[in-house]
Amino acid sequence: MNGWRRKGARVLGGFDSQEAAVLRGFVNQVEDMLRARAEEAPQDELSELTGIRTGPSEGPNDPVLSRLLPDFHKLDPDNPTKEDMDSAAALRSLHEPELLDSKVGVAAVVMETLPRDGGEVKLTFEQADAWLSALNDVRLALGTALDVTEDMPDELPDDDPRAPHLGVYHWLTWVQESLVQALTE
């Protein structure tokens, strides 16, 4: 990838086969995690009658999913009240299905527009926005799995098991930044 560039009403980029495979693999993993979470949604008669879907009322136990699907109502960690806990559960149950749909949808846009074996990518502005969201989700997932912090050095010692993946994290950051720059030209 040499960076994104804007040409008229399109944003253009190119990925070699290895870059495409890495990006498609990560997007697919995030999409699979989100779909599995969606399957945890309770099935109830009211949602079938009204068409209003509900999601789980409890946050995910997995730290990566927790980062992708944060609480909709911040609890006081020192003194969570029952009312606040009930509000958080209700808000999650009500809004998580839409958030999951959105995240799965942007992942699908990347998978549809990124050639499996690499090559040129031509995006509309709407597709580019979807790419930004999907890249952000992949970076959040990978960053959480690698325990990336602001204090972390750009390179880790060779014996650190996270070292090979940190380079991919930095590359994803660059791809995302390049896309933002192309959109704002």
Secondary structure in CASP SS format (residue, H / E / C, confidence):
PFRMAT SS
TARGET T0000
AUTHOR 0000-0000-0000
METHOD secondary structure of the structure
MODEL  1
M C 1.00
N C 1.00
G C 1.00
W C 1.00
R E 1.00
R E 1.00
K E 1.00
G C 1.00
A C 1.00
R E 1.00
V E 1.00
L E 1.00
G E 1.00
G E 1.00
F E 1.00
D C 1.00
S H 1.00
Q H 1.00
E H 1.00
A H 1.00
A H 1.00
V H 1.00
L H 1.00
R H 1.00
G H 1.00
F H 1.00
V H 1.00
N H 1.00
Q H 1.00
V H 1.00
E H 1.00
D H 1.00
M H 1.00
L H 1.00
R H 1.00
A H 1.00
R H 1.00
A H 1.00
E H 1.00
E C 1.00
A C 1.00
P C 1.00
Q C 1.00
D C 1.00
E H 1.00
L H 1.00
S H 1.00
E H 1.00
L H 1.00
T H 1.00
G C 1.00
I C 1.00
R C 1.00
T C 1.00
G C 1.00
P C 1.00
S C 1.00
E C 1.00
G C 1.00
P C 1.00
N C 1.00
D C 1.00
P H 1.00
V H 1.00
L H 1.00
S H 1.00
R H 1.00
L H 1.00
L C 1.00
P C 1.00
D C 1.00
F C 1.00
H C 1.00
K C 1.00
L C 1.00
D C 1.00
P C 1.00
D C 1.00
N C 1.00
P C 1.00
T C 1.00
K H 1.00
E H 1.00
D H 1.00
M H 1.00
D H 1.00
S H 1.00
A H 1.00
A H 1.00
A H 1.00
L H 1.00
R H 1.00
S H 1.00
L H 1.00
H H 1.00
E H 1.00
P H 1.00
E H 1.00
L H 1.00
L H 1.00
D H 1.00
S H 1.00
K H 1.00
V H 1.00
G H 1.00
V H 1.00
A H 1.00
A H 1.00
V H 1.00
V H 1.00
M H 1.00
E H 1.00
T H 1.00
L C 1.00
P C 1.00
R C 1.00
D C 1.00
G C 1.00
G E 1.00
E E 1.00
V E 1.00
K E 1.00
L E 1.00
T C 1.00
F H 1.00
E H 1.00
Q H 1.00
A H 1.00
D H 1.00
A H 1.00
W H 1.00
L H 1.00
S H 1.00
A H 1.00
L H 1.00
N H 1.00
D H 1.00
V H 1.00
R H 1.00
L H 1.00
A H 1.00
L H 1.00
G H 1.00
T H 1.00
A H 1.00
L H 1.00
D C 1.00
V C 1.00
T C 1.00
E C 1.00
D C 1.00
M C 1.00
P C 1.00
D C 1.00
E C 1.00
L C 1.00
P C 1.00
D C 1.00
D C 1.00
D C 1.00
P C 1.00
R C 1.00
A H 1.00
P H 1.00
H H 1.00
L H 1.00
G H 1.00
V H 1.00
Y H 1.00
H H 1.00
W H 1.00
L H 1.00
T H 1.00
W H 1.00
V H 1.00
Q H 1.00
E H 1.00
S H 1.00
L H 1.00
V H 1.00
Q H 1.00
A H 1.00
L H 1.00
T H 1.00
E C 1.00
END
